[in-house]
Amino acid sequence: MTRYVAAIDQGTTSSRCIVFDAAGAIVAIDQKEHRQIFPRPGWVEHDADEIWANVQAVAAGALAKLNITPKDLAAVGITNQRETTVLWDKTTGNPIHNAIVWQDTRTDRLVRDLGGAAGQDRFRDRCGLPLATYFSGPKARWLLDNVEGARARTEAGELLFGTMDTWLIWKLTGRHVTDVTNASRTMLMNLETLDWDDVLLEAIGVPRAILPEIRPSSEVYATAEGVLEGVPVASALGDQQAALFGQTCFSVGEGKCTYGTGCFLLVNTGEAVVHSKNGLLTTVGYQIGSTPAVYALEGSIAVTGSLVQWVRDNLGLISSAGEIEALARSVDDNGGCYFVPAFSGLFAPYWRSDARGVIAGLTGYINKGHIARAVLEATVWQVREVVDAMAADSGVALTTLKVDGGMTANALLMQLQADFLGAPTVRPVVAETTCLGAAYAAGLAVGFWPNTEDLRKNWRASANWAPTMAADAREKSYRQWKKAVQRTMDWVDET
């Protein structure tokens, strides 16, 4: 009898496999980091073969820790870093180039050229997205234009395109599919039809022949071979949509913020496509089987947890990410120092690829504690800007923020978030909601869980933080943050 559901989380810095029981509790986990490859400034790549090897290792590792076999799994779901793009030979299975990561900015000139006189909103009505280096379609175009022979091999029917969900499903099953959430991040899918859009394909320069079939987020795609032999592969969700699902945000107006490499705030808008006027993305939240797709508004922030890693690895101020909290607590405030980590430009709500990071307000008084504090505050101020944009688009002020992800273990960060928002933050018992969402969607597809209301019953809060900061102090500091943000812009010359 199958007692568990597994989820593979192929993330930006690591791959994990987590096994859940019927109560949605974690019973086994295995994780392995992969290399971050930086060929040039602004370029970020991953080795897709290394990632596939790691995924096989962590799947085997999680099963071994629980002393079970694939026969004990009802299904496996996949969640993934969304816009990271790989092209591979469909006969050999070999990637033709390293995967281009969502943070990569090499398509900056291409997206400016595509915008032309219409600017970055040229395709927003069709795909819900601004023209930005973030998304997959321009990355695929870059690979086709810059890898020798790629266009000719495409015309010969030799190559396949995928984001990391598609890559893993293909490696596990041989089927070339993606789900609506990942497809909605390519700039190639029409939000209304949920199909590849010929106008977008022609304009961006990506042939339909290399694209996967678009399927719902929760259905059985195929049966796995190899390390998970016989297990139904039954869900795929981009990581942030998976977290929305794992937080059981199934009603209009419910939302969450995931704190990881970046931060991502999503709010369920139901079956309506809501176009943002304040710098947010319109995206597909999820689709369960043949039911209508559910849409969401999203605010995407590129650099939050990765800033802590940068302080650890590039500056050496800490030796582990967990030390940032104690260092930040060594001072009472930021000393007037603000850190805006626009390493890959600014994402929501600005969408400025010409921006680069700054540390503003430095004086002789500033020490490493103040810098650590400014690093944490950079995350919560960026979230505040997205929350303000959400309120402007929806007309509804935030009352409570559901949070998840690895950074929520930092109690100071969570208190700062409540203070800077002026609203409570609440963390669930299972903070790994990205994996949980993929597991829930897979379990629904095979009847392991009967319905979404059954999933809601599993959600429980583990910690709450209430705001303690005076409103005038909060708004004064916010004004200083905004001044620092302005100083990041126009740094990169168009030439």
Phi, psi and omega in degrees: 000134179282131185243351190221163169233138180252155174226136173257124178249103178266098187262183184290324183248344183203169173240141181227155166233126179238136177253132182243151173264185186294339178274001182077019179267145178285127178245344176199147179209141172220147188212146179212130179280156173236167185289146169257121187252125184238083184294327180213165174303130180087349179264136179223127182227158171232152175271108184297326177293320177298318179297317179298318178298319180293321179298317177298320182293316183286328176296313177296321182295318180294318178296320181295322180296330179265355181058047178234173177241170177304335180295343179275356182261130176285328182190167171229138176246159181235134170229154195204156165301129201278306192270356179298133197237134178224142171242138182218160177282123187284349177270311182274336186078009182271129173298145180273353183192160171304151174295139177267122189279153182305332181283347188294141184246015185295340181270016183303309181294321180300314183290330175294317179296320179295326179291321179053218181291335182285338179081193189290346180265014184307320185250007189300322181297330181274316188247352178082004188236147171280155172293117182206158179295343184302324198266164194282324185305308177298329177295317177298318177300318179300315180298317180295326182276336192242346175268123186304128176082359186296318181296316181295321180291328176296314180296333178275000178076026186264341190249153175233148177251147171195153161277179192293334175298314181296316178303313183289319178298320179296318180292326181281325191231341186083001179265138184257090183222160168223174177250172185297330182290314179291321179298328182289354180257007184268342192073011184247350182258138175280125185296330183279316184273341185059034177226162175300138187256121185297326178296316179292318180299316181292316183293318183276336174090039178239122182286141180301330187300333183270354188273148179283165173287136179270126182232167174299165181286333184234097172193161178281114180277318183184178178255135184287154171244175175073230189297334178244036187306129177089353182273130176295127172273108199234010172198154169213130178214134169305149192305320184285325174293325176297321178294321175302317179293316180293332176277005179054044178273070187266355181250152178302133178094347178278141183209174182208163172230125179258130182251106179220227174306315170238187175239143186219116180254121179238141175232130180292125176248012176075210183276006181263138172275111182255117180271128184281143172251008187228033171085013178265169179258143169261126188217166174276129179280314177182165171217124181261110178054228184270005179287160180300150177293148175253132184258168180211155165263140183228139167249119185252128179241125191286318192233110173224283176298327179292339174291322176297318177298320180297318177297324177289308191275324185265326180258335180070023180287335177224158179258346174214153184300327182294341182285347184296328182293312180298320179294319179292329179284350180287351177233161183274338181201189184274000178066016183090010183260133179231134182242115178252106189273064181276055184295326178242038188081187177253132174270218184301143358264016188266316184055060180241102180284349179275355182279150172221158190296148175222151164247117186248155176083020180290135171223175178294345180285334188290133174236183185295334175295318178295321179295318177299319178296317179295328177297313178293319181295332177301321178295310189285330175291321178296320176296320178302318180297321179291319178299319177299319179295319177301315181296321180294322180287321187265338185077008182239127179282146178292135177254323179213142177249118172281131184235154177201175181103166188300325183291344181290351173290345180275103185294325178295317178301316181293323176293318176299322179297315177298318181296315186283338175271334189070029181212151181294150169245144182224134182247134180282168178301313176265100182281345180276061188284343175297307176296320181299319179297318178296321178294315178302313182297320178292318180296322176298321184295332182251006178081011177297319168246139187284326185196173183290331178296326176296325179290322179304326183294338179281340187284129177217143178278142176249336182205146177229143175233125179258148180292141178235355186275138177294142185299320182293322178293321179298313184289328176296315179294325179296321177298321179294319177301314181300322177296320179295320179300317181299332182282352177276342194275157180063026180281317182273122176286146181298335181281000000 
